[in-house]
Amino acid sequence: MYLSDGEEWLVILVASTIVLGLIIKSYRDYKTMSAEANRKIERQKKDEAYVRKLKKVIDEKNELLQKAIKLKEEQANKFKN
């Protein structure tokens, strides 16, 4: 079974359209995945910065609490003596 010239061109056109469609779909998927990965990285950086800030605040409060405990112990020792 042989195809006429018009049918051959039609087959070539359909095949080209399919291949082009696959390439475009792959490119869009790649862009979407890249954008999602970038958002995930940004979120991770923000979370890490928040944790560092929170740790700093907790360390400062812990230091103040330790000083308060030490002062209270010193005052208690003064009243005992």
C-alpha positions in Angstrom: 0.0 0.0 0.0 1.5 3.2 -1.1 0.6 6.7 -0.2 0.0 9.5 -2.7 2.0 12.8 -2.4 -0.8 14.6 -0.6 -1.2 11.8 1.9 2.6 11.7 2.5 2.5 15.4 3.2 -0.4 15.0 5.6 1.4 12.2 7.5 4.5 14.3 7.7 2.5 17.3 8.9 0.7 15.2 11.6 3.9 13.6 12.8 5.7 17.0 12.9 2.8 18.4 14.9 2.9 15.5 17.4 6.7 15.8 17.8 6.5 19.6 18.2 3.7 19.1 20.8 5.8 16.7 22.8 8.7 19.0 22.8 6.6 22.0 23.9 4.9 19.9 26.6 8.3 18.7 27.9 9.6 22.3 28.0 6.6 23.5 29.9 7.0 20.6 32.4 10.7 21.4 32.8 9.9 25.1 33.5 7.2 24.1 36.0 9.4 21.7 37.8 12.2 24.3 37.9 9.9 26.9 39.4 8.7 24.5 42.0 12.2 23.5 43.0 13.2 27.2 43.2 10.2 27.9 45.5 11.1 25.0 47.7 14.7 26.2 48.0 13.5 29.7 48.8 11.1 28.4 51.5 13.9 26.3 52.9 16.2 29.3 53.1 13.5 31.4 54.8 12.8 28.5 57.3 16.5 28.2 58.1 16.8 32.0 58.7 13.7 31.9 61.0 15.2 29.0 62.9 18.5 30.8 63.3 16.7 34.0 64.5 14.6 31.9 66.9 17.7 30.1 68.3 19.3 33.5 68.9 16.3 34.8 70.8 16.1 31.6 72.8 19.8 31.8 73.6 19.5 35.5 74.7 16.5 34.7 76.9 18.3 31.7 78.4 21.3 33.8 79.2 19.1 36.4 80.9 17.3 33.6 82.8 20.7 32.2 84.0 21.7 35.7 85.2 18.5 36.1 87.1 18.9 32.7 88.7 22.5 33.5 89.7 21.4 36.9 91.2 18.5 35.2 93.1 21.0 32.6 94.5 23.4 35.4 95.5 20.6 37.3 97.3 19.4 34.2 99.0 23.0 33.6 100.2 23.3 37.2 101.5 20.1 36.8 103.6 21.4 33.4 105.1 24.6 34.9 106.3 
